[in-house]
Amino acid sequence: MNVSATTSSTVSGDTRSLWPVVLCWLAVALDGYDLVVLGAVIPTLAGTGALGFTEASLTTAATVGLIGVGIGAVAIGPLADRFGRRRTLISSIALFSLLTLAVAFAPNATVFIVLRFLAGLGLGACLPTALAFMSEHARQGRSGTAMTRMMTGYHVGAVLTALLALWVIPNLGWEAMFVIGGVAGLLTVPVMWAKLPESQAYLETVEAEKVRPSEVVRGRLLWVSLGLWAASFCGLLLVYGLNTWLPTIMGEAGYSLDAGLGLLLTLNVGAVIGLVLAGLISDAKGNKPTVVTWFGVAALMLALLSIKMESSLLVYAAVLAAGIFVFSAQVLVYAFVSHLYPARIRGTALGMSAGIGRVGAIVGPFLGGALLTAGIAYPWGFYAFAGAAVIAMLALLTVPAHPEEGAAA
């Protein structure tokens, strides 16, 4: 590859310009919107039977979409390392935006489900590519802050979905939610094409050597990868399990439905606070000690929620603290991955970590549902989630703190 021939897509002038920061944040916000939009329209689809949906087929739609996300995350890594972060990120946004728009015109539940699966491929590809780009764009020693701040976009997109749904669905119909997400993504594509440069780290690496994706599991990197994959699995199990079942579990504990929904909002407010704090502390104290501590405190906070509290203030404080540590712990895993793997396979490593984490994203809601069906969601739901955080912490303790300690033999 001739670097001089890529002037339109390389970093020129100020290599720390705001365009990559803004565009990667926007990409993650779109990703968050599209991942949450199905949950926003499910009550309407279930209540009206639109497109012939039943509870079973809606469950299939949600599960198949997450499977697509997992496949997309794993598959995109080698492509991002081969063709560059810029092209793969733009392509993934174009893919999921176009297919999200198409969902609005699905004639039946089967087509709807197929389109959600295909959109999931693009959604899954977007996040690890954006993470790889941002870790390479950040100033040395600031990748943790850059990545966690970028991930606030996911929560902004998710909250925006919920707020829009309150007005859009009653007035314009559920289809409009997919139109909004799809059109917003498609409008972003030409801006990214014009303003998003290629990662300089990728350009410098791609000329030096070509490396097979199998290097992610070569030599001692195998054990590094296994530890990080286990942590990613547990991290997303917690994120999706809590977001799905927290209001219900709190209801089982005797709290009101309104309180449960308020606690869910509090959990996500904590997530944004945690993302900002986690990046700053990770850059100051190091990736490994921060992420291990984060999962450890998350376990304590989740275990604390198994105790019935009479004080509303205490309950909200405990849930806020859980949100601060649970959600950002998973993003710190991504930052740790970026720190440990060389640029030439960083996209593959992030994709594998995100993809295996998506399996946890499926298991988390399933686990919560199984405990609810068994009538033991409270307190055993919190015990199970705390246990997952402990497993993640123990897995990360086996991972070296710095890349030279885990280099291939």
C-alpha positions, 0 to 999 in steps of 0.5 A, a space after each residue: 500500500 502506498 501511503 502517499 496515495 491515500 491522502 484523502 483518507 489519512 490523518 493530515 495536519 492536526 492528527 488529533 482533530 476532533 472529526 474522528 472523535 465526533 464521528 466514532 462517538 456518533 457511530 457508537 450512538 447509532 449502534 446503540 440506537 439500533 440495538 435498543 430500537 427492537 426493545 422499544 417497539 416490542 410492546 407495540 408489536 406484541 400488543 397489536 400482533 403486527 406482521 403476525 408476531 407472537 411472543 415466541 416469534 418476538 423472542 426469536 427476533 431478539 435472539 437472532 438479532 443478537 446472534 447476528 451481532 455476535 457473528 458480525 463482531 467476530 467476522 469484522 476483525 480480520 477485515 478491519 486489519 486487512 482493509 483498514 478501520 475507515 472502510 470497514 467502519 463506514 461499510 458497517 454503518 451503511 449496512 446496518 442503516 440500510 437494513 434497519 430502514 428496510 425493516 420498516 417495510 417488512 411485509 411479515 414477521 419472517 422477513 422482519 426477523 431475517 432483516 434484523 439478523 442481517 442488520 445485526 451483522 453490521 451492528 456487530 461490526 461497528 463497535 469493535 472497529 470504532 474501538 480499534 480506531 479510537 484506541 489508535 487515534 488517542 494520544 499515548 497513555 490516553 486510550 482508556 479515556 478516549 474509548 470510555 468517552 466514546 462509549 457514552 455514545 452508546 448510552 446516549 443512543 439507547 436513551 434517545 431511542 426510549 425518549 423518541 419511542 414515547 412520542 413517535 410510536 403513538 403518533 407515527 407508528 412503530 415503523 417510524 422508529 426504524 426509518 429514523 434510525 436508518 435514515 440517520 445512519 445513511 446521512 452519516 455515511 457521506 460525512 464519514 467518507 469525507 471527514 474520517 481519516 484512516 488510522 495512522 497506526 494501521 497505515 504504518 503497520 499494513 506496509 510492514 507485514 501481513 499477519 494471519 488472524 490466528 496470531 490472536 491465539 498463538 503461543 502465550 497469547 492463547 491464554 491472554 485471549 482466553 482470559 479476556 474472552 471470559 471477562 468479555 462474556 461475563 461483562 456483557 452477560 451483566 450488561 444485558 442481564 441487568 438491563 433486561 431484568 432489573 425492574 422485574 427482579 426489583 418487583 420480585 423483591 417487593 419494590 413497585 413497578 415505578 421504582 423498578 423503572 426508575 432504578 433502571 434509569 438510575 443504573 444507566 445514569 451510573 453507566 455514563 458516570 462510570 465510563 468517564 471515571 473509568 477511562 481517567 483512572 485506567 489511564 492514570 493507574 493502568 488497565 489491569 488494576 483498574 478493570 480488576 478493581 471495577 469487576 470486584 466492586 461490581 460484584 460487591 454492589 450486585 451482592 448488596 442489592 440482594 439485601 432488601 433495603 427500606 430506605 429508597 435513597 439507599 436503594 437508588 445509591 446502591 443501583 447507581 454504584 452498580 451502574 457505575 462499575 458494571 457497564 464501564 467494566 466491560 468497556 475497560 475490557 476492550 481498552 485492555 484488549 487494545 493495550 495488549 495486542 499489536 496494531 496489526 491484529 488489534 481489530 481481530 482481537 477486539 472483534 473476537 472479544 466483542 463477539 464472544 461477549 455477545 454470547 454472554 449478551 444472550 445468556 444474561 437475559 436467558 439466565 434472568 428469565 430462567 431464575 424468574 420462571 423458577 421463582 427465585 429471581 430475587 435474591 438469586 438473580 443478584 447472586 448469579 450476576 455477582 458471581 459472573 463479576 467475580 469470574 470476570 475478575 478472576 479471569 483477568 487476574 490471569 492476564 498479563 498487565 503489559 503486552 511484552 509479558 504476554 507476547 507469543 513464545 
